[in-house]
Amino acid sequence: MENQLPPEYFRKKIYDLLKLEKNIPNWVFYEIEKNNISFEKKKTTSSYLEFLQSQVDLQPRGEEWNTVLLKRMRFLNKNPSYYVCRVKNTKQKKYDDYVRLKF
């Protein structure tokens, strides 16, 4: 059985990580403080990596977006299994993915 870390550990870690980012909406921090977050384990598929590579090659959104895609590809290549932090937007009644983490 996998070791379970306490939810408070994740909440604090996510909050601290997002504080370092720019352009994170204030509602995200409010929802994290209210513990409206969840974590979902994901696995990278080869087809998704191929799709990312095709987007990098095409550069449909320009150089800045290409940089984002390249960072994502590097992360996914190193971490085929990872967790996504999902923050609930209670006003829009949906979840938004914010951080990919390896624990």
Secondary structure, DSSP 8 states (H G I E B T S, - for coil): ------HHHHHHHHHHHHHHSSS--HHHHHHHHTT-EEEEEEE--HHHHHHHHHHHHH-TT-HHHHHHHHHHHHHHHH-SEEEEEEEEETTTTEEEEEEEE--
